[in-house]
Amino acid sequence: MTPSERIDQLIAELTDWRRETFAAMRDAILAADPAIVEEWKYMGSPVWYRDGMIAVGNAHKGKVNLTFLCGASLPDPKKLFNAGLDGNARRAIDYLEGDKVDKRALTALVRAAIEFNQGKAKNKARARPRASKTA
């Protein structure tokens, strides 16, 4: 089973409000960029990548959680982050029953994460020492 199929299965197995919330969250993530790759890691968690990890999603008993690896470095004008606010790197969004996924704002946040990842990749490339030529 592919990671995308496993995520489909996870969503299908949710029998309450978390199904709609997780599906809406996933749709907003995938709408950000057609090159986003879905993976299944960390003992059964959906993970989204584009030039590095973007976020990890989980459906817990009372919430749907989306944790951004470099969330502390991202602009969040719509104040989506509501968990993990004291961390140096990660930030999370906890969706509780009755919460609606602001798809437009979440898609923008994912795009900001992609831009951040691409900036890190460019900085790493610049920092690599060039091989010296010896005669």
Stockholm file with secondary structure:
# STOCKHOLM 1.0

chainA/1-135         MTPSERIDQLIAELTDWRRETFAAMRDAILAADPAIVEEWKYMGSPVWYRDGMIAVGNAHKGKVNLTFLCGASLPDPKKLFNAGLDGNARRAIDYLEGDKVDKRALTALVRAAIEFNQGKAKNKARARPRASKTA
#=GR chainA/1-135 SS CCHHHHHHHHHHHCCSHHHHHHHHHHHHHHHTCTTCEEEEETTTEEEEESSSEEEEEEECSSCEEEEETTGGGSCCTTCCCCBCTTSSSCEEEEECTTCCCCHHHHHHHHHHHHHHHHHHHHHHHHHSCCCCCCC
#=GC SS_cons         CCHHHHHHHHHHHCCSHHHHHHHHHHHHHHHTCTTCEEEEETTTEEEEESSSEEEEEEECSSCEEEEETTGGGSCCTTCCCCBCTTSSSCEEEEECTTCCCCHHHHHHHHHHHHHHHHHHHHHHHHHSCCCCCCC
//
